[in-house]
Amino acid sequence: MEWKFSANAAFFGAQRNRFTRYQPDRTLEQKFALAAQVEGLRGIELRYPVDFGDLALVRRLLAEHDLALSAVNVDLKDAAHFRYGALSARCAQARARAASLLRESMDLAAELDCELITACPLADGYDYPFQVDPIAAWDRFIETVRAAARHRTDVRLLLEYQPSEPHARVMLRDVGRMLYLCQAVGEPNVGANLDVGHALAAGESPAEAAALLARAGRLWYVHSNDNTGEGGDWDMISGTVHFWHWLELLYTLDRLGYDGWFSGDLAAKQIGPAAAFGTNLRMIRRMSAFLERAGREQIAALLAEDGNVAGTFDYLSSFLNPGA
């Protein structure tokens, strides 16, 4: 399958963690110019509200660089407003602001011929027992998402689960909770942005997570990256750590008929952003080519045999060095 590639523009600007700074601040024009250096990139994901101060400029840059707006990424973690939660906050004003940001971004997306907004609700979580009331917090979370989704049905509201950071436990932290939320909200335009590194950090098989989300009709976007799975969201180049998991994911997505975006979500720290995103794109294409060479029918036949893991890997690994 020929995948559609996008990039999260936030990673073309300043990169900071609690220790140091890795990339300089860049203007939106500079971010677009760097993204345009990535051969094969067809879309760009922009963050709301920071990237939309000048809508005419956004339109011009999309047209000049022949890029589609793949999604509007809504920032719901600003501590100035969401120190004690956003979608689940006890404070009605914080919840209202979170819902307003989602509604505004839906309107912007529609105006720019984009049907997706995405948000990772990292402000909604906790560190200690008795820090939040889980019954009330989940009730508020569900109601806020439902209210935002009902704003308009022609734009899909995608949420992205992540196990931790900045809290020890983020409320929406695994595929099971993601599916529960979709069911509880009950709106057809609420679904998932599957971040592969987050699934790995949650101890999941990304292929299985994708299968579950697709089975529920809620898989509409993928953030492509990799992760060591050890306590952090490292946003590494796809396939550099979990090569076989990535192969299984691509094989599964192809079987599912997934035709949405692969949006690169990479922390280009010591690496230049254009180089990191370009390698990420090519890695996915090369892993897809690996599967083509191995043959999907042959892989399916091997999977149909119980207890044949050794045979499966003997076959697949033969394509790493055909002469061995």
C-alpha positions as CSV (number, residue, x, y, z in Angstrom):
1,M,0.0,0.0,0.0
2,E,1.2,3.5,-0.7
3,W,1.0,5.4,2.6
4,K,0.2,9.1,3.0
5,F,2.9,10.9,5.0
6,S,2.6,14.0,7.1
7,A,4.7,15.7,9.8
8,N,3.9,17.4,13.0
9,A,5.2,20.9,12.5
10,A,5.8,21.4,16.3
11,F,8.9,19.2,16.0
12,F,10.4,21.6,13.4
13,G,10.7,24.3,16.0
14,A,12.3,24.5,19.5
15,Q,12.8,21.2,21.3
16,R,13.2,21.4,25.1
17,N,13.1,19.0,28.0
18,R,13.8,19.6,31.7
19,F,17.6,19.5,31.1
20,T,18.3,21.4,28.0
21,R,17.2,22.9,24.6
22,Y,18.0,21.1,21.4
23,Q,16.6,23.2,18.5
24,P,16.0,26.9,18.1
25,D,12.7,28.7,17.9
26,R,11.6,28.9,14.3
27,T,8.8,30.9,12.6
28,L,6.0,29.1,10.9
29,E,7.6,30.0,7.5
30,Q,10.8,28.3,8.6
31,K,9.0,25.2,9.8
32,F,7.2,24.9,6.5
33,A,10.5,25.4,4.6
34,L,12.1,22.6,6.6
35,A,9.2,20.3,6.1
36,A,9.2,20.9,2.4
37,Q,12.8,19.5,2.3
38,V,11.4,16.0,3.2
39,E,10.8,14.2,-0.1
40,G,7.5,12.4,-0.2
41,L,5.8,14.5,2.4
42,R,2.2,15.3,1.4
43,G,0.8,16.9,4.6
44,I,1.6,18.9,7.7
45,E,0.0,18.9,11.1
46,L,-0.3,22.3,12.7
47,R,-0.9,23.1,16.4
48,Y,-3.8,25.2,17.6
49,P,-3.7,28.0,18.7
50,V,0.0,28.8,18.3
51,D,0.2,28.1,14.5
52,F,-3.0,29.9,13.6
53,G,-2.4,33.5,14.5
54,D,-2.5,34.5,10.8
55,L,-4.9,32.3,8.9
56,A,-4.0,34.0,5.6
57,L,-0.4,33.0,6.1
58,V,-1.3,29.4,6.8
59,R,-3.3,29.3,3.6
60,R,-0.4,30.8,1.6
61,L,2.2,28.4,3.1
62,L,0.1,25.3,2.4
63,A,-0.4,26.4,-1.2
64,E,3.2,27.4,-1.7
65,H,4.6,24.1,-0.4
66,D,1.8,22.0,-1.9
67,L,1.0,20.5,1.4
68,A,-2.4,19.4,2.8
69,L,-3.4,20.2,6.4
70,S,-3.5,16.6,7.7
71,A,-4.9,17.5,11.2
72,V,-5.2,20.4,13.6
73,N,-3.3,19.4,16.8
74,V,-5.0,21.1,19.8
75,D,-2.8,22.0,22.8
76,L,-4.7,21.0,26.0
77,K,-1.7,20.9,28.4
78,D,-1.0,24.6,29.0
79,A,-0.4,24.8,32.7
80,A,-1.5,28.4,32.8
81,H,-5.1,27.1,32.2
82,F,-4.9,23.4,32.8
83,R,-2.7,22.9,35.8
84,Y,-5.4,20.7,37.5
85,G,-6.9,19.1,34.4
86,A,-8.5,20.1,31.1
87,L,-11.3,17.8,29.9
88,S,-11.7,16.3,33.4
89,A,-11.0,19.4,35.5
90,R,-13.1,20.2,38.6
91,C,-12.9,23.8,37.5
92,A,-15.8,24.5,35.1
93,Q,-13.9,27.4,33.5
94,A,-11.0,25.1,32.6
95,R,-13.3,22.5,31.1
96,A,-15.1,25.3,29.2
97,R,-11.8,26.5,27.8
98,A,-10.8,23.0,26.7
99,A,-14.1,22.5,25.0
100,S,-13.9,25.9,23.3
101,L,-10.4,25.1,22.0
102,L,-11.7,21.9,20.5
103,R,-14.7,23.6,18.9
104,E,-12.6,26.4,17.5
105,S,-10.1,24.0,16.0
106,M,-12.9,22.0,14.4
107,D,-14.2,25.2,12.7
108,L,-10.6,26.0,11.5
109,A,-10.1,22.5,10.2
110,A,-13.3,22.6,8.2
111,E,-12.4,26.0,6.8
112,L,-9.1,24.6,5.6
113,D,-10.5,21.5,4.0
114,C,-9.3,19.2,6.8
115,E,-11.6,16.7,8.5
116,L,-9.5,15.8,11.6
117,I,-8.5,17.4,14.8
118,T,-6.4,15.6,17.4
119,A,-5.5,16.2,21.0
120,C,-3.4,14.4,23.6
121,P,-5.1,15.2,27.0
122,L,-1.9,15.1,29.1
123,A,-3.2,17.5,31.7
124,D,-5.8,15.0,32.7
125,G,-4.1,12.6,35.1
126,Y,-2.8,12.1,38.6
127,D,0.3,11.1,40.6
128,Y,-1.1,9.9,44.0
129,P,-4.0,7.9,45.4
130,F,-6.8,10.3,46.6
131,Q,-5.6,13.0,44.3
132,V,-8.7,12.9,42.1
133,D,-12.1,11.3,42.4
134,P,-12.0,8.8,39.5
135,I,-15.8,8.6,39.3
136,A,-16.4,12.3,38.9
137,A,-13.2,12.9,36.8
138,W,-14.3,10.3,34.2
139,D,-17.8,11.7,34.2
140,R,-16.5,15.2,33.5
141,F,-14.0,13.9,30.9
142,I,-16.7,12.0,28.9
143,E,-19.2,14.9,29.1
144,T,-16.6,17.5,27.9
145,V,-15.6,15.3,24.9
146,R,-19.2,14.7,24.1
147,A,-20.1,18.4,24.1
148,A,-17.2,19.2,21.9
149,A,-17.8,16.4,19.4
150,R,-21.5,17.5,19.0
151,H,-20.3,21.0,17.8
152,R,-20.1,19.7,14.3
153,T,-20.3,16.2,12.7
154,D,-18.2,16.9,9.6
155,V,-14.9,17.0,11.6
156,R,-13.6,14.1,13.5
157,L,-12.3,14.6,17.0
158,L,-9.3,12.3,17.6
159,L,-7.8,11.7,21.0
160,E,-4.3,10.3,21.6
161,Y,-3.6,8.1,24.6
162,Q,-0.3,8.1,26.5
163,P,0.6,6.3,29.7
164,S,2.4,9.0,31.6
165,E,4.0,12.5,31.5
166,P,3.5,15.0,32.9
167,H,1.5,12.9,35.4
168,A,2.6,9.5,36.7
169,R,-0.7,8.2,35.3
170,V,-2.5,10.0,32.4
171,M,-6.3,9.1,32.5
172,L,-6.4,8.2,28.9
173,R,-3.4,5.9,29.0
174,D,-4.0,2.8,26.9
175,V,-6.1,1.4,24.1
176,G,-8.7,-0.1,26.4
177,R,-9.4,3.3,28.0
178,M,-9.5,4.8,24.5
179,L,-12.1,2.3,23.4
180,Y,-14.1,2.8,26.6
181,L,-14.1,6.6,26.1
182,C,-15.4,6.3,22.5
183,Q,-18.2,3.9,23.6
184,A,-19.1,6.1,26.6
185,V,-19.1,9.3,24.6
186,G,-21.3,7.7,22.0
187,E,-20.6,10.1,19.2
188,P,-19.7,8.7,15.8
189,N,-17.0,11.4,15.1
190,V,-14.9,10.6,18.2
191,G,-11.9,8.3,17.5
192,A,-8.3,7.6,18.0
193,N,-4.9,9.0,16.9
194,L,-2.7,5.9,17.5
195,D,0.7,7.1,18.5
196,V,3.0,4.0,18.0
197,G,5.5,5.1,20.7
198,H,2.7,5.6,23.2
199,A,1.4,2.1,22.5
200,L,4.8,0.7,23.1
201,A,5.3,2.7,26.3
202,A,2.0,1.3,27.5
203,G,3.3,-2.2,27.0
204,E,1.1,-2.9,24.0
205,S,1.5,-4.5,20.7
206,P,0.9,-1.6,18.2
207,A,-0.6,-4.1,15.7
208,E,-3.0,-5.4,18.3
209,A,-4.0,-1.9,19.3
210,A,-4.6,-0.9,15.7
211,A,-6.7,-4.1,15.2
212,L,-8.9,-3.3,18.2
213,L,-9.3,0.4,17.2
214,A,-10.1,-0.5,13.6
215,R,-12.6,-3.2,14.7
216,A,-14.5,-0.5,16.6
217,G,-14.3,1.8,13.5
218,R,-12.2,4.4,15.5
219,L,-8.8,4.3,13.9
220,W,-8.4,7.4,11.8
221,Y,-4.8,8.7,12.2
222,V,-1.4,7.3,13.2
223,H,1.6,9.1,14.8
224,S,4.7,7.3,13.5
225,N,7.6,7.0,15.8
226,D,9.4,4.5,18.1
227,N,10.1,4.1,21.8
228,T,12.3,2.1,24.1
229,G,9.2,1.5,26.2
230,E,11.1,2.5,29.3
231,G,9.5,5.3,31.2
232,G,9.4,8.1,28.6
233,D,7.9,9.3,25.4
234,W,11.1,9.4,23.3
235,D,9.6,10.0,19.8
236,M,12.4,8.1,18.0
237,I,12.6,7.2,14.3
238,S,10.2,4.4,13.3
239,G,11.6,0.9,13.3
240,T,14.9,1.8,15.0
241,V,14.0,0.1,18.2
242,H,11.0,-2.1,17.5
243,F,11.7,-3.2,13.9
244,W,9.6,-6.4,14.1
245,H,6.7,-4.7,15.9
246,W,6.7,-2.1,13.2
247,L,6.7,-4.8,10.5
248,E,3.7,-6.4,12.2
249,L,1.9,-3.1,12.5
250,L,2.4,-2.3,8.8
251,Y,1.3,-5.8,7.8
252,T,-1.8,-5.4,10.0
253,L,-2.7,-1.9,8.8
254,D,-2.5,-3.1,5.2
255,R,-4.8,-6.0,6.0
256,L,-7.2,-3.6,7.7
257,G,-7.2,-1.3,4.6
258,Y,-6.0,1.7,6.6
259,D,-5.7,4.6,4.2
260,G,-5.2,7.5,6.6
261,W,-2.2,9.6,7.4
262,F,1.1,8.5,8.9
263,S,2.1,11.8,10.7
264,G,5.7,11.8,11.8
265,D,5.9,12.7,15.5
266,L,9.6,12.8,16.2
267,A,11.8,14.5,18.7
268,A,14.6,15.7,16.4
269,K,17.0,16.6,19.2
270,Q,20.6,16.3,18.0
271,I,19.4,15.4,14.5
272,G,18.2,18.0,12.1
273,P,14.4,17.9,11.7
274,A,14.4,17.5,8.0
275,A,16.9,14.6,8.2
276,A,15.0,12.9,11.0
277,F,11.6,13.1,9.3
278,G,13.0,12.1,5.9
279,T,14.6,9.0,7.4
280,N,11.4,8.2,9.3
281,L,9.4,8.3,6.0
282,R,11.9,6.1,4.2
283,M,12.1,3.6,7.0
284,I,8.3,3.1,6.8
285,R,8.5,2.7,3.0
286,R,11.4,0.3,3.3
287,M,9.7,-1.8,5.9
288,S,6.6,-1.9,3.6
289,A,8.9,-3.0,0.7
290,F,10.3,-5.8,3.0
291,L,6.7,-7.1,3.5
292,E,6.1,-6.9,-0.3
293,R,9.2,-9.1,-0.9
294,A,8.2,-11.5,1.8
295,G,4.7,-11.7,0.4
296,R,1.6,-11.1,2.4
297,E,0.0,-14.4,1.4
298,Q,3.0,-16.3,2.5
299,I,3.0,-14.4,5.9
300,A,-0.7,-15.1,6.3
301,A,-0.1,-18.8,5.7
302,L,2.6,-18.9,8.3
303,L,0.3,-17.1,10.8
304,A,-2.3,-19.7,10.2
305,E,0.0,-22.4,11.6
306,D,-0.1,-22.9,15.4
307,G,3.2,-23.1,17.1
308,N,5.3,-22.1,14.1
309,V,7.0,-19.0,15.5
310,A,10.5,-20.3,14.7
311,G,9.4,-21.1,11.1
312,T,7.9,-17.6,10.7
313,F,11.0,-15.8,11.8
314,D,13.2,-18.2,9.8
315,Y,11.2,-17.2,6.8
316,L,11.1,-13.4,7.5
317,S,14.7,-13.1,8.5
318,S,15.8,-14.8,5.2
319,F,14.9,-11.5,3.5
320,L,17.5,-9.7,5.6
321,N,20.2,-11.7,3.9
322,P,18.9,-13.9,1.1
323,G,22.2,-15.7,0.8
324,A,22.5,-16.8,4.5
